[in-house]
Every structure is written in structure tokens, then in C-alpha cells.
Amino acid sequence: MRTDFFSTLAGAATALCLSVAGAAMAQEPAHGIAMYGDPALPPDFVSLPHANPDAPKGGRIVQGEVGSFDSLNPHILKGRVPWQLRFLNYESLMGRSYGEPFTLYGLLAESVTTDEARSFVEYTIREEARFSDGSPVTAEDVLWSYETLGTVGHPRYVGSWEKVAKAEITGPRSVRFTFSEPDRELALIMGMRPILKKAQWEGIDFAESGIDIIPITTAPYVIDDYEAGRFVSLKRNPDYWGKDIPFMRGQANLDEIRMEFYGDGNVMFEAFKAGELTTMRETNLQKWDTQYDFPAVQRGDVVKSVIPHQRPSGITGLVMNTRRPVFRDWRVREAMIHAFNYEFINQTLNGDTRPRITSYFSNSVLGMRPGPAEGRVRDFLEPFADSLLPGALEGYTLPVSDGSERNRANIRAALVLLEEAGWTVQDGVLKNASGTPFAFEILLQQGANEPQQIVDIYTSALARLGITPTLSIADPAQYKERTQVFDFDMTWYTRGMSLSPGNEQALYWGSEAAETEGSRNWMGVQSPAIDAMIDRLLNSTSQEDFLAATRALDRTLISGRYVIPIWFDPVARLAHAKELRYPSTLPIYGDWLGFQPELWWYEE
């Protein structure tokens, strides 16, 4: 599968030439759209390559989540929502094929039309598309959904909507979006917005909706029952309109998807052992190796499955909020990274078996290459040389310890960096010239067991620098409230990266997002170089420029020293009831959105 993806990228220049030569054809309605070249699947494809079109229907899956919820609307900033609802309870005009990065196929839309410059995109809605109440999906529903989400919806929808110069109905079942600025990804992004039923929301404040409105959607699953903070049950709609379209064959096989909520991860694990849950995704390797030997596993009633993937590592670790004075100096952040004894922590918690995240796109072709920046990567970064931090052009690597608990060499290096930044150890406490102690808070969410284990070891190391941080544990509601308004010094941070990075990068680390509450730019970075690299990858017309822009972006992020990275897994570990099955052909994304429960089925 890796070979298929990279051969697609390698042939992008050829495909681009073909698309230029056939510009007139590019303006004809098509069954799918790709960022570069053409979709891999033909118009008459039977199913997605990683779906089992012969999968039986029936059965149920019961998933567990730590936390609670007080809303069923995943498209607004207010409230806590079961995160799966955004993906399981709604459909969009186009759907992603997780075997092909940057490619979409028709879902609610039967066709998509754009021009060579991607200055507009037009979708034609399938005549048979229906909401769960049986009413047809209309162009008015689509237009209302886009405008509502783009104006009062979650911030993730606002950026792309602001780039729409005109949104119009062009036929009985067609809508067109004309863009106000160059952004080649917009023709794909606009196909991925959830479609809502306009009539259901008339007279209702969409931005304030909560637990009392069960949405009417087009998806194969509808909310059948729920109890706020306790569980949500989704039942497969027997009259689902799209069960026979190629994109959905082999998907939505289970009759029920149930989500149970727990206040603590340990309680959730015990519920799985007791058979109350039928699947468990385990991220702690040591726990996987030592605690998944309970009777149901020994009997074979529970199966342990390892799912490989080829997606970027993303970034996971402790993020430092540069809005706070204590972390504005890059030398302080570098010192915090030196004090983090990764090798000792990895040995203690994992038996030294998990690879470290070395950059935001490591483990993929999109990741920066070691050593100095070269070629087009250097060309893209050179104009910003004066504002780049050390390592962006020269090459940056994370410090490595000798594996001992004391980590002497890196602690000495951290002290030198802190002294350069104006901090020295005075009477055993790190202070500045005016005698103010170096102090900060580490915020963690209740029930986050692995992060707390890591922080416990880390704080012991910080004591050798004369630093005693405050550890605060917040319940899920408090944690979300504080992180949405960036009310923290340091906290746990995870951002998954895809093989098709695009506009979401501006929400993650764009300058504007740094000042937008609810954005994912938790570190508060505002960098002209980062903004420029995001713009370049959005508007690249060739594989070479796209790869160079992404690798340049990767360099600016990792050399910014915003996050203390931990490990990643090149595999996912899922324990599940033996009756739950998945296809033998795996998407290159592995266990990602669109995998479990969408592709799974139940078989006695």
C-alpha cells in the first residue's frame, strides 16, 4: 500500500501534465477529485479497495470513552460532544478514500466539477439522497448548511468559508462555490462539510443547541437513545438511502454502535474485561503486554489485533504556551526539552520499545530530512532566515541522554541555556536577576494515566534544575474550558497528521489561530515562515513543491521547540470481541477515521 501511495506522488508531475493537456475534460463532471492528477478508482468502481462489499449486516459494537458530554451538536464550539458523532452521524457531499491521500469520491454528490485553476467547484446532488426522515436532500439544505457552519459553526469551518466569494444554486440539484483567493485544496475541502436539514433548525439558535435536539441527517446511523454523560446508542437506519452506492458498499455493517462514558480509564478497562465493552483501543504498550491476559483473552473470546499504518507520527507530548512569559524564550523551551529524559522514561514505561517522534511529520515521506535544508526546502525558507530559530536551516535533532536517571549531560546543557536566558540557580531554586522563581503549572485531564506517569518522572528531573512546577488535574469539562481559552502554561498535547495536510494546518499553527479561542494552536505560535509554508503547500501545483513546502513547515515547527515530543506507534493495538471482524486489505492510514467501526462487521 505504501508503494501505491508513493508511486502516485512520484507520478504527480506526469498526471499534472495530462490534466493541463486535457483542461477541457477537467471541466466535465467527474465521480471524484484528487489534489494532483486523477482519482485512482474508475467511475464504475464496486467499493473502496479496503472495504469488504460482502460483509454481513448485523451485530453491535460497544465502545468506551473517558469523560462526559452535554451536547449532541458536534459542529459548534459550545458544549462537550461525543467526538464520534461528527463522523458517524453525518455525511458530506464527497467522501474520503483512506487508501488515497488527497482524493475524494462522490457520496451525497453524484459528481463534482472544477476548472484547472480550482477557482470554483460545483457539486450535483444525487437524486436519491435522503435524510433519515425520508425527505430529499435539496440544494437549499446544502447552501444553508455551508453558510450556517461558516458563520456560527465551530472555528474549523470559518477559515474556508471566508475564502468563498459566491455560493449559489445553479440547478435543481447543483450548487457552486466560487473562491476569492488561490487555494487548490478548497475544491476538496468544500466537499467535506456535513449536510444538515434546514427545516429542522428554523427558529432555533444553532450555536446554542445542546442535548435536547436529535439531529436529522443523511447518515446510515441515527441516534436511537442516549443519557447525558452516560451513553449514546446509534442504530443503523434500515431505510438508509446510500446503502447501494459504490462508496458505501462494505461500510456501516453493524446494526448498533454504542458509546459508553466513564470517569476514569481504569474503570473503563475493567468494564471491557467484564464484557460490558466489546472493543478497546490500547495506547500503553506495557499494559498491552502485561494486562491483556484476562480470562476472555485466554478463552479466545477477546482477540488482540495489531493494525499497521503508514501515516505521519503527528505530535504528542507536553506543549509549552508561548503566550506565557515563562516560555517565550526559545532557549527556555530548549532547556525544558533537554531536561526531559526521554530514554529513561521510555525504558521505565515501555521497556525501551517505542520509537520517538522526531518531527511533526516523521515516519512519512512528508517529514523533514536530516541535516541542513537543501534544494527547494532551503529556497522556501531562506527569505525568512532572520526570523527562523536555530536548527531550521542548519538541521535540528532532539537531545539524547545516556539512559541513566540523572541525565547529567543534558541537565548541564539545560542549565547553560537557562543562564543565557537570564535564569540561574540561587539557594537551590531557579530564579531570574530580580529573584523571582521560575514557576509554571502543568495541567492534565483527570483520568489521563500515561501522561501523569510521564509528568511524575519529568518533574523529578526538573527538580535538578531548581524547578518545582505545580501539577493541576482538571475534570474533562474544566480541562476543555481552560484549553479552549489557552489558560495553561504546559499541558498534554496531541495532533494527528495526515498524508494530505492542508487548510487544517492554519488552524493548528497559523498566526491568526493563535488569537482565536477554540483553535488548535495551543502553543500560541505566530510565525511568518510557518504561515508562508502553509500557503505554499495549499497552492502547490506539483508534487515537488508540495513535498518541499511540507518538509519546510516541519522544520519550522520542530525547531520552534514548542512541544516536548514523546513516542508514537507505527501500529495500533485493538482488543475486541472475536465476533468483530475487519477487512484483510488495510488502508495506508491503518486504524484511523473511517476504519473502526465503519469497515468492521459482526460475524458469529
Buried (B, 14 or more C-beta within 10 A) or exposed (E): BEEEBBEBBEBBBEBBEBBEEEEEEBBEBBBBBBBBBBBBBEEEBEBBBBBBEEBEEBBBBBBBBBBBBEBBBBBBEBBBBBEBBBBBBBBBBBBBBBBBBBBBBBBBBBBBBBEBEBBBBBBBBBEEBBBBEEBBBBBEBBBBBBBBBBEBBBBBBBBBBEBBEEBEBEEEBBBBBEBEEBBBBBBBBBBBBBBBBBBBBEEEEBBEBBBEBBBBBBBBBBBBEBEBBEBBBBBBBEEBBBBEBBBBBBBBBBBBBBBBBBBEBEEBBBBBBEEEBBBBBBEBBBBBBEEBEBEBBEEEEBBBBEBBBBBBBBBBBBBBBBBBEBBBBBBBBBBBBBBBBBBBBBBBBBEEEBEBBBBBBBBBBBBBBEEEBEEBBBEBBEEBEEEBBEBBBEBBEBBEBEEEEEBEBBBEBBBEBBBEBBBBBEEEBBBBEEEEEBBBBBBBBBBBBBBBBBBEBBBEBBEBBBBBBEBBBBBBBBBBEBBBEBBBBBBBBEBBBBBBBBBBBBBBBBBEBBEBEBBBBBBBBBBEBBBBBBBBBBBBBEBBBBBBBBBBBBBBBBBBBBBBBBBBBEEBBBBBBBBBBBBEEBBBBBBBBBBBBBBBBBEE
